[in-house]
Amino acid sequence: MKLWLIGAYGIVSTTTAVGGAAIEKGLIDKTGLVSELPQFDGIADYVKLNFKFGGHEIRDLNGNFYSAAHMHWKKNKHYDTDILEGVKSELEKIKAEKGTALMCGTGIEEFGNIESLEEDGLSLREIVEKLESDMRKFKDNETVVINLASTEPIHKFSKEYHETIDGFETMIDEDRKEFATASMLYAYAAIKNGIPYGNFTPSVGSSLPALKELALENKVPHAGNDGKTGETLVKTTLAPMFLYRNLKIVGWMGYNILGDFDGKVLSHKDNKESKIISKDSVLEKILGYAPYSITEIEYFPSLVDNKTAFDFIHFKGFLGTKMKFYFVWDGIDAIVAAPIVIDIARFLLFAKKRGKYGVIKEMAFFFKSPMESNVINTHEQFQQLVNWYREAL
Ligand SMILES: NC(=O)c1ccc[n+]([C@@H]2O[C@H](COP(=O)([O-])OP(=O)(O)OC[C@H]3O[C@@H](n4cnc5c(N)ncnc54)[C@H](O)[C@@H]3O)[C@@H](O)[C@H]2O)c1
């Protein structure tokens, strides 16, 4: 598997690279990988767990995957140091290429010194050509692009430039940078070059009608949006229990606190908005009605990459009696995300090898806001993934 990671030096990206290299060297077991479950027997005949990494970044471009991983490790100590040192020689050799930060909002100012292609004075066409050429140099038949960059603000949809691929090309030719966000340019570069694309973030990525059209034309599989790894995973696994027992949820409050870069970026209102929508919309889709809900995300520096979610559920039972349920999720974001990144890449490559293309909606299991799918219940999503896999095999 050759994973081209957008946001290469972030904590999810570097933890994925450490994990991938460590699996290949036999330093760790495969706990956390969905694709290793018995239901997906045979996937290794199509996609082996051998790894190469590369990607785009907008900061610390004189570093490498090891120095970036080490920086995150020093702050978080989120796994055994022997694992990191065990893959040092592999990761030290990998450097990210300079990317674009177009329309990424005020949140990324938190990183300090940003280095981007547009700051070098490149036009939209030149930016896209550089992204494409970086991906092409890395690309072979086993390559996938995964977006792991900071969450962008919600983009304003333009009928003129985002609806069709001709419109999108016109936007690039006319250098209309104000209509282009970084995530859509990376997605475009990948899909145009026949590379499967996964969007682990709530950013727009390949969700534009223009890029869906391009994916169908070029027969490229893609999937997204926003990895379902923590509070939303618990929420969409638990909410069906109330549904199955015909209990009425009258209110659900989820209060999330997190630190680290992701938390800092999400503390900016424009960047936070897309995440809240992604987290908030799941209940109505599962239950068929919208209970009163509060979803909050706040920055809490000392937690670093630990994400704590406090959820309070108020529900009504027989005889109209109201009852309460509380849970606390205390996860380490990159540790729950990294194996899912590998799974998303693996299933996308499997899809490509089995001739599946366009939005792979059966991969809804991995996402908070699955593209072109209303299946939000985790149990149903898992079954859907298994059925799809067995049929495609
Ligand atoms: N469990 C999880 O961690 C989880 C779950 C779902 C979604 N996500 C999403 O995954 C993404 C990555 O999370 P993280 O914790 O690794 O964040 P992070 O802040 O550690 O990493 C993000 C990286 O992206 C880089 N970046 C920002 N804009 C870029 C651009 N336009 N081009 C190239 N690189 C860019 C940053 O410099 C940084 O290195 C976030 O959008 C987050 O919301 C994470």
The ligand as an ORCA input file, in Angstrom:
! r2SCAN-3c Opt
* xyz 0 1
  N      -9.806     10.521     15.860
  C      -9.296     11.516     15.159
  O      -8.181     11.942     15.390
  C     -10.076     12.126     14.027
  C     -11.377     11.667     13.743
  C     -12.071     12.240     12.659
  C     -11.473     13.245     11.912
  N     -10.233     13.683     12.220
  C      -9.665     14.769     11.417
  O      -8.381     14.376     10.911
  C      -7.622     15.559     10.676
  C      -6.227     15.371     11.258
  O      -6.288     15.333     12.671
  P      -4.958     15.452     13.528
  O      -5.334     15.231     14.949
  O      -3.897     14.636     12.912
  O      -4.611     16.999     13.346
  P      -3.189     17.676     13.361
  O      -3.446     19.116     13.607
  O      -2.217     16.961     14.245
  O      -2.660     17.463     11.858
  C      -3.125     18.180     10.767
  C      -1.938     18.417      9.847
  O      -2.424     18.966      8.625
  C      -1.521     19.986      8.209
  N      -2.280     20.843      7.304
  C      -3.242     21.745      7.603
  N      -3.760     22.264      6.480
  C      -3.110     21.668      5.449
  C      -3.201     21.780      4.045
  N      -4.082     22.606      3.486
  N      -2.390     21.014      3.279
  C      -1.486     20.150      3.843
  N      -1.370     19.997      5.176
  C      -2.166     20.744      5.968
  C      -1.073     20.645      9.505
  O       0.129     21.354      9.326
  C      -0.928     19.433     10.415
  O       0.361     18.872     10.348
  C      -8.412     16.737     11.260
  O      -9.142     17.387     10.240
  C      -9.357     16.032     12.216
  O     -10.528     16.782     12.467
  C      -9.501     13.140     13.248
*
